């Protein structure tokens, strides 16, 4: 009866449900190759079962700690820098009263989101080139020596994270602006009557008003802290900065695609997913105890 009464909603939801079933749940059948010595001619079920052999190989590998350190380092760096900046940007845009200037700021900050990763990395290489890059020209103008940013491991994480912040902060601020729009204006009017400054109003009205949104997005971000993307890292990676740029996703690419070690790469990818899942469950439980906001 309930389905018949609300059939339009179920029809609207059906494509989304179908997408997740086909592209996210059905492929989980292939995860078992992480526990097998996969042989393409034999198929998944007929390949020999080896248990945790590939996981042990990954944990004992020479590069395990480097890969884990780089992935976790980039993830934490991105969380520490990339998470609060969209919140600050949204709070600042919300305080702008000139509608034309506000729309201009929103357009300028949103625009980088629509650049492809390839274009983005190309811009980074152009600006940071030790020969003709704008950044090194400014450094040289002040009497400094040109820096080869893209080949020095110490610069990789900062370049990766801050370029990502620049590209995504405007787009990420949209959800916070939407949350700010739902705050009752009468709260601000009452605060003004009581003599509260704009900073006090932000701290005591705006931030508490969007705190449930902040908590939910923080849980989701922590739950994907080891999910450092492949494409941008791979495009920025070279043999000279490998010490800082080699992460789980690039290791899976080299071993699985280039090395045809499908079972090993599946084990590495599964390890990554399990750790992210554990983090998501743990942070959600902590958030539910500390505040009234959580995913479930």
N, C-alpha and C positions, 0 to 999 in steps of 0.2 A: 504493500500500500504506500509506504513512504517513497519507494523508488518510482512508483507510478505517478505520484503527486508531484515529484520534483525531477521528472525525467529530463527536462531541459538542462538542468545543472549537470546531470550525469553524462549527457551527450557532450556538453561543453568540456567536461573533465576527461572524457575518454581518450582524446588524442594524446594528452600529457601522460596519462596512465600507460597507454600503449607504447609511447616512446621509452619510458623507463623500463617497461617489461622487456622490450625487444633489444634495447641498446645497453641496458645496465644489469638486468637480472639474468636474462638468458645467457649472456657471455660468461657469467660466473661458473657455468658448467666447466669451462676450460681452465679454471684455477687449479684443478687437480694435477695439471702437468707439473706444477711446482713440486709435487711429491712423487713424480715419475721421471724416468729417463726417456723423455719423449722422442719417439722415432716416427717421422712423418709417414713412412710407408706402412707402419703398423696402426697408426691412429692413436687416439688418446687412451681408450680403454685397454688396448692390447699392449701398450708400452709398459715395460717393467716398473713395478712399484719400488721406490727406494727410500720412502719415508722422509726424514729430515736431512738427507745427504746434502742437498743444494743449499739449505739454510746454514748448515755447519760450514760448508765451503765459503759462503759469503762472510760469515762471522770470523772465520780464520784467515780471510784474505788479507794481503798486505795493505790494500787500500781501504779496508773497511772503516777504520777510524777517521781517515781523511774525508771520505765520502760523507760519513755521518756528521762529522764536525762542520763541513762546508754547508750541507743541507740544513742542519739545525741552526747554524750561524746566520745564514741568509734569511731563514724563516723568522727567527727571533728579531733580527735587525729590521726586517720588513714590518713585523708586528709593532715593534716599538716606535718606528717612524711613520709608517704608512697608515696605521690605524687612527691615531689622534688627529693628524693633519686635516682629513676631510671633515671631522667634527668641528675643528677650529674654523675652517673655511666656511662651513655652513652657518655657524654662529655669527661670523663677520658679515656674510652676505645678508643674513636675516636682519642685521641692524642698519643696512643701507636703505635710506628712504627715497633717494633719487631713482626712480624706476628705470630711466634710460641707462644710467651708470650701472645699475644692478644687472640689467639684461646684458650689458656689454661684458661685465665681469664673468657672468655665468657662461656666456658664449666662449670667451677666451679660455676659461678653465675647462669647459667641456670638450672643446675641439680636439686636444691631443688624444683623447680616448679613441677617436676614430682612425688614428694612424695605425697601420699594420705594424706588426712586430719587426718585419724586415726593414720597413722605412724608418722605424724608430732606431734600430741598431745602426742603420746607415747614417742617420743624423748624429748619433753619438760618436761614431768613428770620424765623421767630418769635423765636428767641433773639438774633438780631443786629439786630432792628428798632431804628432810632434813637429811636423814640418809646416803645415798650412792651417792647422786648427785655430779657431778663434780664441780658445782658452789659453793655448800656449803663446799666442801672439800677445795677449794681455800680460801674461807672466813675463815674457821677454821685454815688454815695454816698461815694466817696473824693475828691470835688471835681473830677473831670475833666469834660471836655466830651464829649457823645455823639458817637459816630463812625458815619458812614454806611458800614458795612463793605461792603455789597453794591453800592455805586455807586462806590467808590474802586478803581481798577485795582491799586494797590499791595497790596491785601488779597486779591485774587481767588485767586492761586495758593496762598497759605497756607490760606485757608478750604477750597478744593477738596481739597488734599492731606490736611490734618489731619482733616477730617471723614471722608474716605475711610479714613484710618488707624483712626479710632475705630470705623467701621462694619465694617471687614474684618479687624482684627488677631486677634480671637478665632478666627474661622473659618480664617484662614491659619495659625494656630498648631497646628491639628489634625495636620497632616502631620509637623511637628517633634516633637510629643508622641508620635506613633506611632513615629518614628525613635528617640526617647529610650527608649521602652519596649523596644526591641530591644537595648539595651546590656546587656552581662552584669553583673549585680549583684555578682559576685565581684570585679570590677575596683574597685568602690567600697569593698567590704569590705577588700580588700588595701591600698587607699590610706588608709583610716581607721587600719588597723594601723600604717602607716608615719607616721601623724600629719598627714596632709594635711587642710587645712581644706576647708569646703564650696566655697569659691571656687576653691581649687586643683583640686578634683575636677571642678568645672564646666569649668575651663580645659583640663585635661589629659585628661579622660575624656569628658565629655558633648559638648563642642564637636568634638573629633576624630571622635567616634562619629556625629555627624549631619552632618559636613562634606560627604560625597557628596550628601546631600539638599540642602544649602545651595547647592552648586555647580550642581546641575541646575536648581534653581528660579531661581538668579541668571541663568543662561544664558537661560532662558525669559523672565524679566522684561526683560532687556536686549534680547532679540529683539522685544519689543513696546513699546519705549520711545516710539515715535512713534504707538502705537495708543491715544492718549488717547480715552476713550469720548465718545460724542456726547451721550447723554441728559442726564447731570448737568451738563455744560458748558452745553448749550443752555438748561436750566431756570434756571441761575444767571446766564445772560448777559443783559445789557441794553445799551442804547445808551451808557451812561456808563462801563461797564467793558470795552467792546469792545476797547480797546487791549491789555488783558491776557488777555481770554477768547476771542479769535478764534483757533481752532485749525483744523487740516486738516479734521477731521470736520464742523465747522460750516460751513466754506467750501464743502465738497462739497455739503452740504445746501442752502445758499443758491443755488449755481450750478446744481446738478443738479435739485433738486426744485422750488425756487421759480423759478429762471430757465430751466428746461428746457434747459440746456446739457449734454446727456448725455455727449457726447464729451469735453468739457473736464473735467467732474467725474470721469469714468472715468480720465482721464489723471492727475489729482491723486491719486485713490485708488490707482492703480497705482504711482505714484511713492512713496507712503507704504509700500505693501506691499514694494516692491523694496528700499527702504532698511532696513526691518525685517528682511528676509531676509538682506541682506548683513551686518547687525549680528549676527544669529543665527549665521551660518556663521563669522564672524570670531571671536566670543567663544567658540564651541564649540572652534575650533581652538586658541585660546590656552589654554583650560581643559585640553584634552587634553595640551598640552605641559607646562603648569605642574603639573597634578595628574593623578591616575589616573581622575578622574571627568569624564564628558562625555556628551552625548546620543548620540553615535555615534562 
